[in-house]
Amino acid sequence: MVATLSSEATSAAPAESTAAESTATDGKKYEGVELTMWSMWSAGEVQANAIQAAADAFEAETGAHVNIEWKGRDVNTLISAALESGEKLDIFEDDYNRIGHAYAPTPTT
């Protein structure tokens, strides 16, 4: 599994920017923005360490902070309940097979 966080994911704005768009914080356009991510890993696992490193690099580049909640392997049950209740979360990751079948099933015709 590969987790990628990029500055393009946080904005629908064009990639070009001007000096006027830069902030006083070293050009970190998203300084102060907080995102919530639910992860299927548990804190301390190798994969969790890689995701945390990516989130830290993302924050260093963009200024946006990613609050990672380590939900463990029960994340699919938790995500289903959260989506049904309208709970807001910005990013989640799970096994790609479960995502395709549980959260975005193919419509039957």
TIVEX-132350 format. One line per field, with one value per atom (N, C-alpha, C, O, CB): x negated, z, y negated; atom name; residue in one letter. Coordinates in Angstrom, 2 decimals, padded with zeros to 5 digits. Glycine has a CB too. Example, Ala and Ser with C-alpha at 12.3 -4.5 7.8 and 13.67 -1.06 7.14 Angstrom:
2
east = [-013.19_-012.30_-013.20_-014.24_-011.31_-012.85_-013.67_-012.90_-013.41_-014.08] .
up = [007.80_007.80_007.80_008.46_009.05_007.08_007.14_007.87_008.04_005.72] .
north = [005.69_004.50_003.30_003.32_004.47_002.25_001.06_-000.03_-001.14_000.60] .
titi = [N_CA_C_O_CB_N_CA_C_O_CB] .
kekol = [A_A_A_A_A_S_S_S_S_S] .
This chain:
109
east = [-000.84_000.00_-000.88_-001.90_000.96_-000.50_-001.23_-000.27_000.80_-001.86_-000.66_000.15_-000.56_-001.76_000.37_000.15_-000.44_000.41_001.62_-000.58_-000.23_000.43_-000.30_-001.52_000.40_000.44_-000.20_000.56_001.75_-000.30_-000.12_000.54_001.65_002.58_-000.47_001.58_002.64_003.96_005.03_002.26_003.89_005.10_005.92_007.09_004.74_005.32_006.02_006.67_007.30_005.08_006.53_007.06_007.50_006.88_006.02_008.57_009.01_008.44_008.72_010.55_007.66_007.09_006.01_005.42_006.53_005.74_004.68_003.33_003.12_004.60_002.44_001.12_000.29_-000.59_000.39_000.54_-000.23_000.15_001.31_000.00_-000.84_-000.55_-001.39_-002.42_-000.82_-000.95_-001.68_-002.23_-001.83_-000.80_-003.13_-003.70_-002.62_-002.72_-004.77_-001.58_-000.50_000.27_000.86_000.44_000.29_001.02_000.24_000.82_001.33_-001.05_-001.86_-001.50_-001.09_-003.36_-001.65_-001.40_-002.71_-003.78_-000.66_-002.65_-003.85_-004.58_-005.62_-003.50_-004.07_-004.67_-005.43_-005.07_-003.59_-006.46_-007.31_-006.52_-006.87_-008.01_-005.48_-004.72_-003.84_-003.40_-005.65_-003.56_-002.72_-001.27_-000.67_-003.03_-000.72_000.61_001.71_002.73_000.91_001.51_002.57_002.26_002.78_002.81_001.42_001.09_002.37_003.22_000.15_002.52_003.70_004.81_005.74_004.24_004.75_005.76_005.49_004.34_005.74_006.54_006.41_007.28_008.46_006.79_006.71_007.42_007.46_006.53_006.74_008.52_008.64_008.56_009.28_009.96_007.66_007.48_007.70_007.15_006.08_008.50_008.68_007.85_007.96_010.19_007.02_006.15_006.52_006.98_004.70_006.32_006.59_005.45_005.54_006.84_004.36_003.21_003.27_004.04_001.91_002.48_002.36_001.06_000.07_002.41_001.05_-000.15_-001.33_-001.21_000.07_-002.47_-003.68_-003.95_-005.07_-003.62_-002.94_-003.17_-004.03_-004.04_-001.83_-004.75_-005.62_-004.83_-005.29_-006.29_-003.66_-002.84_-002.40_-002.38_-001.61_-002.06_-001.65_-002.81_-002.61_-001.16_-004.01_-005.17_-005.39_-005.75_-006.42_-005.18_-005.33_-004.27_-004.57_-005.25_-003.03_-001.95_-002.22_-002.01_-000.59_-002.68_-002.98_-004.10_-004.03_-003.38_-005.12_-006.22_-005.70_-006.11_-007.33_-004.80_-004.22_-003.39_-003.45_-003.34_-002.62_-001.80_-002.69_-002.38_-000.87_-003.78_-004.71_-005.35_-005.49_-005.80_-005.73_-006.32_-005.29_-005.62_-006.86_-004.05_-002.96_-002.76_-002.60_-001.65_-002.78_-002.63_-003.80_-003.60_-002.51_-005.01_-006.18_-006.10_-006.53_-007.45_-005.56_-005.47_-004.31_-004.45_-005.33_-003.15_-001.93_-001.46_-000.75_-000.84_-001.86_-001.35_-000.10_000.28_-001.07_000.54_001.76_001.37_000.49_002.60_002.04_001.77_002.76_003.96_001.85_002.25_003.10_003.17_002.18_002.55_004.37_004.61_004.94_006.00_005.77_004.04_004.26_004.82_004.25_002.96_005.95_006.56_006.32_006.83_008.09_005.55_005.20_006.34_006.45_003.86_007.19_008.40_008.18_009.00_009.49_007.09_006.84_007.71_008.33_007.09_007.72_008.38_009.90_010.55_007.99_010.49_011.94_012.38_013.54_012.42_011.46_011.77_012.97_013.75_010.57_013.12_014.24_015.59_016.51_014.14_015.72_016.96_017.18_018.29_016.93_016.11_016.20_016.51_017.31_014.89_015.89_016.14_017.58_018.24_015.18_018.06_019.46_020.42_021.32_019.82_020.23_021.10_020.94_021.93_020.79_019.72_019.48_020.12_020.74_017.97_019.98_020.57_022.09_022.74_020.11_022.66_024.12_024.65_025.75_024.55_023.89_024.35_024.02_024.45_023.74_023.25_022.90_021.70_021.44_024.07_020.97_019.77_018.77_018.62_019.14_018.09_017.16_015.74_015.21_017.20_015.14_013.73_013.21_013.94_013.46_011.97_011.43_010.81_010.97_010.41_010.10_009.36_009.54_009.53_007.85_009.72_009.64_008.94_008.91_011.06_008.37_007.76_008.14_008.30_006.22_008.29_008.72_008.24_007.71_010.29_008.42_008.10_008.88_010.09_008.43_008.21_008.87_010.07_011.02_007.88_010.05_011.21_012.43_013.55_010.88_012.22_013.35_013.87_015.08_012.94_012.98_013.43_014.34_015.42_012.21_013.91_014.70_016.02_017.01_013.91_016.07_017.31_018.20_019.42_016.97_017.61_018.42_018.85_019.98_017.67_017.94_018.24_018.68_019.34_017.03_018.32_018.69_019.10_018.46_017.52_020.15_020.53_020.98_021.49_021.64_020.78_021.23_022.74_023.32_020.59_023.40_024.87_025.34_024.72_025.44_026.43_027.04_028.09_028.82_027.66_028.15_029.15_030.07_030.97_028.47] .
up = [000.00_000.00_000.00_000.70_001.21_-000.78_-000.85_-000.49_-001.08_-002.25_000.47_000.84_000.32_000.55_002.39_-000.37_-000.92_-000.53_-000.77_-002.44_000.05_000.35_-000.48_-000.43_001.89_-001.23_-002.02_-001.89_-001.54_-003.49_-002.16_-002.05_-003.08_-002.86_-002.23_-004.20_-005.19_-004.64_-005.09_-006.45_-003.68_-003.14_-002.30_-002.02_-002.31_-001.90_-000.99_-001.69_-001.02_000.03_-002.99_-003.65_-005.07_-005.77_-003.67_-005.47_-006.85_-007.68_-008.87_-006.93_-007.06_-007.74_-008.71_-008.53_-006.73_-009.74_-010.68_-009.98_-008.92_-011.78_-010.59_-009.99_-009.96_-009.11_-010.75_-010.88_-010.90_-009.70_-009.29_-012.21_-009.14_-008.06_-008.24_-008.91_-006.68_-007.65_-007.73_-006.37_-005.37_-008.26_-006.32_-005.05_-004.13_-002.91_-005.27_-004.70_-003.88_-003.17_-002.11_-004.73_-003.73_-003.09_-001.94_-001.11_-004.11_-001.87_-000.81_000.51_000.57_-001.10_001.57_002.90_003.52_002.96_003.80_004.66_005.36_006.01_006.63_006.42_005.90_006.56_005.55_005.30_007.26_004.98_004.01_002.82_002.27_004.70_002.40_001.23_001.46_000.49_000.13_002.71_003.01_002.90_003.84_004.43_001.75_001.39_002.31_002.49_-000.02_002.91_003.72_005.20_005.96_003.27_005.63_007.05_007.86_007.53_007.27_008.90_009.76_009.36_010.14_009.75_008.18_007.75_008.48_008.57_006.20_008.99_009.64_008.92_008.66_011.13_008.61_007.97_008.94_009.73_006.63_008.87_009.71_008.81_007.83_010.52_009.18_008.43_009.36_010.46_007.78_008.91_009.65_008.95_007.74_009.73_009.71_009.14_009.62_010.75_009.49_008.74_009.08_009.88_010.30_007.82_010.08_010.80_012.25_012.62_010.16_013.07_014.48_014.67_013.97_015.41_015.58_015.85_016.11_016.82_017.05_015.53_015.74_014.67_014.56_017.06_013.89_012.82_011.74_011.61_012.21_010.98_009.93_008.97_008.61_009.17_008.57_007.64_008.27_007.61_007.20_009.54_010.25_010.31_010.15_011.68_010.53_010.57_009.22_009.16_010.97_008.12_006.78_006.52_005.95_005.71_006.93_006.74_007.55_007.07_007.13_008.79_009.63_009.02_009.03_011.05_008.47_007.83_006.62_006.40_007.40_005.84_004.69_005.14_004.53_003.86_006.21_006.73_007.24_007.04_007.85_007.91_008.41_007.25_007.31_009.28_006.19_005.01_004.32_003.86_004.02_004.25_003.66_004.43_003.82_003.67_005.75_006.56_006.35_006.24_008.05_006.30_006.09_004.75_004.65_006.15_003.73_002.40_002.28_001.67_001.36_002.86_002.61_003.79_003.60_002.22_004.99_006.19_006.74_007.87_005.89_005.99_006.45_007.38_007.05_005.25_008.51_009.48_009.29_009.13_010.94_009.30_009.16_010.53_011.03_008.05_011.11_012.36_011.99_011.43_013.22_012.29_011.93_013.13_014.22_011.43_012.91_013.95_013.55_012.53_014.12_014.36_014.08_014.54_015.72_014.78_013.61_013.93_013.95_014.51_012.94_013.37_013.35_012.32_011.46_014.72_012.41_011.38_011.40_010.45_011.55_012.41_012.45_011.74_011.85_013.88_011.02_010.39_009.44_009.32_009.64_008.78_007.83_008.53_007.99_007.09_009.70_010.47_010.93_010.86_011.69_011.38_011.88_010.74_010.92_012.56_009.58_008.45_007.98_007.72_007.29_007.87_007.44_008.35_007.88_007.41_009.65_010.60_010.50_010.56_012.04_010.34_010.23_008.97_009.02_010.23_007.84_006.60_006.68_006.20_005.42_007.28_007.41_008.32_008.10_007.95_009.35_010.29_009.84_010.47_011.65_008.77_008.27_008.97_008.82_008.42_009.75_010.42_009.37_008.32_011.34_009.69_008.72_008.99_010.10_008.77_007.95_007.96_006.57_005.58_008.37_006.49_005.22_004.39_003.17_005.46_005.06_004.37_005.14_006.37_004.24_004.43_005.09_004.15_002.94_005.47_004.74_003.92_004.49_005.69_003.85_003.57_003.91_002.78_001.79_004.11_002.92_001.87_000.61_000.68_002.31_-000.53_-001.75_-002.15_-002.73_-002.89_-001.85_-002.17_-001.36_-001.87_-001.91_-000.08_000.75_000.31_000.31_002.24_-000.07_-000.51_-001.72_-001.78_-000.85_-002.68_-003.90_-003.67_-004.34_-004.88_-002.76_-002.53_-001.45_-001.57_-002.17_-000.40_000.72_000.59_000.92_001.99_000.12_000.15_-001.21_-001.27_000.63_-002.28_-003.62_-004.46_-005.47_-004.30_-004.06_-004.79_-006.21_-006.49_-004.05_-007.09_-008.47_-008.49_-007.96_-009.40_-009.11_-009.16_-010.01_-011.01_-009.72_-009.60_-010.37_-011.29_-010.92_-009.44_-012.48_-013.42_-013.88_-014.68_-014.63] .
north = [001.17_000.00_-001.23_-001.27_000.00_-002.22_-003.47_-004.59_-004.70_-003.70_-005.41_-006.57_-007.80_-007.97_-006.64_-008.66_-009.87_-011.06_-011.09_-009.77_-012.02_-013.29_-014.33_-014.42_-013.63_-015.12_-016.16_-017.46_-017.47_-015.74_-018.53_-019.83_-019.97_-020.74_-020.94_-019.24_-019.33_-018.79_-019.20_-018.57_-017.88_-017.27_-018.24_-017.98_-016.06_-019.35_-020.25_-021.43_-022.25_-020.74_-021.54_-022.71_-022.39_-021.58_-023.83_-023.03_-022.90_-024.05_-024.14_-022.87_-024.92_-026.07_-025.62_-024.56_-027.08_-026.43_-026.10_-025.97_-026.55_-027.15_-025.20_-024.98_-026.25_-026.39_-023.90_-027.19_-028.42_-029.28_-029.33_-029.19_-029.96_-030.89_-032.13_-032.11_-030.23_-033.20_-034.46_-034.79_-034.19_-035.60_-035.74_-036.17_-036.70_-036.57_-037.23_-037.31_-037.85_-036.77_-037.02_-038.68_-035.54_-034.45_-033.84_-033.13_-033.38_-034.09_-033.52_-034.16_-035.32_-033.71_-033.39_-033.94_-034.34_-034.09_-032.92_-034.95_-035.40_-034.23_-034.43_-036.44_-033.04_-031.88_-031.03_-029.88_-031.03_-031.60_-030.89_-030.37_-029.33_-029.74_-031.06_-030.65_-029.44_-028.82_-030.38_-029.09_-027.93_-028.34_-028.88_-027.36_-028.09_-028.56_-028.04_-028.70_-028.15_-026.87_-026.27_-026.29_-025.46_-024.85_-027.22_-027.36_-027.51_-028.35_-028.56_-026.72_-026.79_-025.83_-025.62_-028.18_-025.23_-024.26_-022.95_-022.50_-024.05_-022.33_-021.03_-020.01_-020.27_-021.12_-018.87_-017.78_-016.60_-016.40_-017.38_-015.83_-014.64_-013.41_-013.29_-014.64_-012.50_-011.26_-010.08_-010.04_-011.19_-009.13_-007.88_-006.82_-006.62_-007.45_-006.14_-005.13_-003.74_-003.56_-005.42_-002.75_-001.35_-000.73_000.42_-000.55_-001.48_-000.96_-001.39_-002.28_-001.44_-000.75_-001.12_-001.88_-001.62_000.14_-002.82_-003.62_-002.69_-001.69_-004.57_-003.03_-002.26_-001.20_-000.71_-001.61_-000.83_000.13_-000.52_-001.75_000.64_000.29_-000.24_-001.12_-002.20_000.92_-000.67_-001.44_-002.76_-003.80_-000.62_-002.71_-003.94_-004.93_-006.13_-003.60_-004.42_-005.31_-005.98_-007.16_-004.52_-005.24_-005.81_-006.87_-007.92_-004.70_-006.59_-007.55_-008.81_-009.92_-006.93_-008.65_-009.81_-010.64_-011.87_-009.36_-009.99_-010.71_-011.50_-012.64_-009.73_-010.89_-011.59_-012.78_-013.85_-010.62_-012.62_-013.72_-014.85_-016.03_-013.21_-014.50_-015.52_-016.29_-017.51_-014.87_-015.57_-016.23_-017.11_-018.20_-015.18_-016.64_-017.41_-018.72_-019.78_-016.59_-018.63_-019.84_-020.79_-022.00_-019.47_-020.26_-021.11_-021.84_-022.99_-020.28_-021.18_-021.78_-022.76_-023.82_-020.71_-022.41_-023.19_-024.03_-025.02_-022.27_-023.65_-024.31_-023.67_-023.97_-025.75_-022.78_-022.10_-020.95_-020.16_-021.58_-020.86_-019.79_-018.65_-018.87_-020.34_-017.43_-016.25_-015.56_-015.04_-015.28_-015.57_-014.84_-013.40_-013.13_-015.50_-012.49_-011.09_-010.36_-010.38_-010.41_-009.72_-008.89_-007.44_-006.98_-009.19_-006.73_-005.34_-004.46_-004.15_-004.94_-004.04_-003.28_-001.78_-001.05_-003.60_-001.30_000.14_000.84_000.21_000.73_002.15_002.96_002.87_003.33_004.39_002.29_002.11_000.84_000.44_002.10_000.20_-001.07_-000.95_-001.90_-001.60_000.19_000.32_000.22_-000.39_001.64_000.80_000.69_-000.75_-001.28_001.65_-001.37_-002.75_-003.73_-004.65_-003.15_-003.53_-004.42_-004.30_-005.30_-004.11_-003.08_-002.89_-003.64_-004.33_-001.39_-003.49_-004.18_-005.69_-006.43_-003.72_-006.17_-007.61_-008.18_-009.25_-007.90_-007.49_-007.98_-007.99_-008.92_-007.12_-006.96_-006.90_-008.00_-008.50_-005.55_-008.37_-009.39_-010.81_-011.78_-009.13_-010.93_-012.26_-012.88_-014.07_-013.17_-012.08_-012.59_-013.05_-012.44_-011.50_-014.14_-014.70_-014.20_-014.32_-016.24_-013.64_-013.32_-013.63_-013.49_-011.83_-014.04_-014.50_-013.38_-013.34_-015.57_-012.48_-011.44_-010.14_-010.14_-011.81_-009.05_-007.75_-006.79_-006.98_-007.22_-005.76_-004.74_-003.39_-003.21_-004.90_-002.46_-001.11_-000.21_-000.69_-001.02_001.05_002.00_001.62_001.38_003.46_001.56_001.09_001.95_001.43_001.07_003.23_004.07_003.67_003.63_005.55_003.37_002.94_001.58_001.35_002.88_000.69_-000.63_-000.48_-001.07_-001.54_000.31_000.49_001.18_000.86_001.27_002.12_002.88_002.30_002.34_004.30_001.77_001.29_-000.17_-000.52_001.47_-001.02_-002.45_-003.00_-004.04_-003.22_-002.33_-002.77_-001.56_-001.26_-003.54_-000.89_000.33_-000.01_-001.09_001.07_000.94_000.79_000.88_001.83_001.86_-000.10_-000.05_001.12_001.48_-001.37_001.70_002.79_002.21_001.29_003.88_002.74_002.22_003.32_003.07_001.58] .
titi = [N_CA_C_O_CB_N_CA_C_O_CB_N_CA_C_O_CB_N_CA_C_O_CB_N_CA_C_O_CB_N_CA_C_O_CB_N_CA_C_O_CB_N_CA_C_O_CB_N_CA_C_O_CB_N_CA_C_O_CB_N_CA_C_O_CB_N_CA_C_O_CB_N_CA_C_O_CB_N_CA_C_O_CB_N_CA_C_O_CB_N_CA_C_O_CB_N_CA_C_O_CB_N_CA_C_O_CB_N_CA_C_O_CB_N_CA_C_O_CB_N_CA_C_O_CB_N_CA_C_O_CB_N_CA_C_O_CB_N_CA_C_O_CB_N_CA_C_O_CB_N_CA_C_O_CB_N_CA_C_O_CB_N_CA_C_O_CB_N_CA_C_O_CB_N_CA_C_O_CB_N_CA_C_O_CB_N_CA_C_O_CB_N_CA_C_O_CB_N_CA_C_O_CB_N_CA_C_O_CB_N_CA_C_O_CB_N_CA_C_O_CB_N_CA_C_O_CB_N_CA_C_O_CB_N_CA_C_O_CB_N_CA_C_O_CB_N_CA_C_O_CB_N_CA_C_O_CB_N_CA_C_O_CB_N_CA_C_O_CB_N_CA_C_O_CB_N_CA_C_O_CB_N_CA_C_O_CB_N_CA_C_O_CB_N_CA_C_O_CB_N_CA_C_O_CB_N_CA_C_O_CB_N_CA_C_O_CB_N_CA_C_O_CB_N_CA_C_O_CB_N_CA_C_O_CB_N_CA_C_O_CB_N_CA_C_O_CB_N_CA_C_O_CB_N_CA_C_O_CB_N_CA_C_O_CB_N_CA_C_O_CB_N_CA_C_O_CB_N_CA_C_O_CB_N_CA_C_O_CB_N_CA_C_O_CB_N_CA_C_O_CB_N_CA_C_O_CB_N_CA_C_O_CB_N_CA_C_O_CB_N_CA_C_O_CB_N_CA_C_O_CB_N_CA_C_O_CB_N_CA_C_O_CB_N_CA_C_O_CB_N_CA_C_O_CB_N_CA_C_O_CB_N_CA_C_O_CB_N_CA_C_O_CB_N_CA_C_O_CB_N_CA_C_O_CB_N_CA_C_O_CB_N_CA_C_O_CB_N_CA_C_O_CB_N_CA_C_O_CB_N_CA_C_O_CB_N_CA_C_O_CB_N_CA_C_O_CB_N_CA_C_O_CB_N_CA_C_O_CB_N_CA_C_O_CB_N_CA_C_O_CB_N_CA_C_O_CB_N_CA_C_O_CB_N_CA_C_O_CB_N_CA_C_O_CB_N_CA_C_O_CB_N_CA_C_O_CB_N_CA_C_O_CB_N_CA_C_O_CB_N_CA_C_O_CB_N_CA_C_O_CB_N_CA_C_O_CB_N_CA_C_O_CB_N_CA_C_O_CB_N_CA_C_O_CB_N_CA_C_O_CB_N_CA_C_O_CB_N_CA_C_O_CB] .
kekol = [M_M_M_M_M_V_V_V_V_V_A_A_A_A_A_T_T_T_T_T_L_L_L_L_L_S_S_S_S_S_S_S_S_S_S_E_E_E_E_E_A_A_A_A_A_T_T_T_T_T_S_S_S_S_S_A_A_A_A_A_A_A_A_A_A_P_P_P_P_P_A_A_A_A_A_E_E_E_E_E_S_S_S_S_S_T_T_T_T_T_A_A_A_A_A_A_A_A_A_A_E_E_E_E_E_S_S_S_S_S_T_T_T_T_T_A_A_A_A_A_T_T_T_T_T_D_D_D_D_D_G_G_G_G_G_K_K_K_K_K_K_K_K_K_K_Y_Y_Y_Y_Y_E_E_E_E_E_G_G_G_G_G_V_V_V_V_V_E_E_E_E_E_L_L_L_L_L_T_T_T_T_T_M_M_M_M_M_W_W_W_W_W_S_S_S_S_S_M_M_M_M_M_W_W_W_W_W_S_S_S_S_S_A_A_A_A_A_G_G_G_G_G_E_E_E_E_E_V_V_V_V_V_Q_Q_Q_Q_Q_A_A_A_A_A_N_N_N_N_N_A_A_A_A_A_I_I_I_I_I_Q_Q_Q_Q_Q_A_A_A_A_A_A_A_A_A_A_A_A_A_A_A_D_D_D_D_D_A_A_A_A_A_F_F_F_F_F_E_E_E_E_E_A_A_A_A_A_E_E_E_E_E_T_T_T_T_T_G_G_G_G_G_A_A_A_A_A_H_H_H_H_H_V_V_V_V_V_N_N_N_N_N_I_I_I_I_I_E_E_E_E_E_W_W_W_W_W_K_K_K_K_K_G_G_G_G_G_R_R_R_R_R_D_D_D_D_D_V_V_V_V_V_N_N_N_N_N_T_T_T_T_T_L_L_L_L_L_I_I_I_I_I_S_S_S_S_S_A_A_A_A_A_A_A_A_A_A_L_L_L_L_L_E_E_E_E_E_S_S_S_S_S_G_G_G_G_G_E_E_E_E_E_K_K_K_K_K_L_L_L_L_L_D_D_D_D_D_I_I_I_I_I_F_F_F_F_F_E_E_E_E_E_D_D_D_D_D_D_D_D_D_D_Y_Y_Y_Y_Y_N_N_N_N_N_R_R_R_R_R_I_I_I_I_I_G_G_G_G_G_H_H_H_H_H_A_A_A_A_A_Y_Y_Y_Y_Y_A_A_A_A_A_P_P_P_P_P_T_T_T_T_T_P_P_P_P_P_T_T_T_T_T_T_T_T_T_T] .
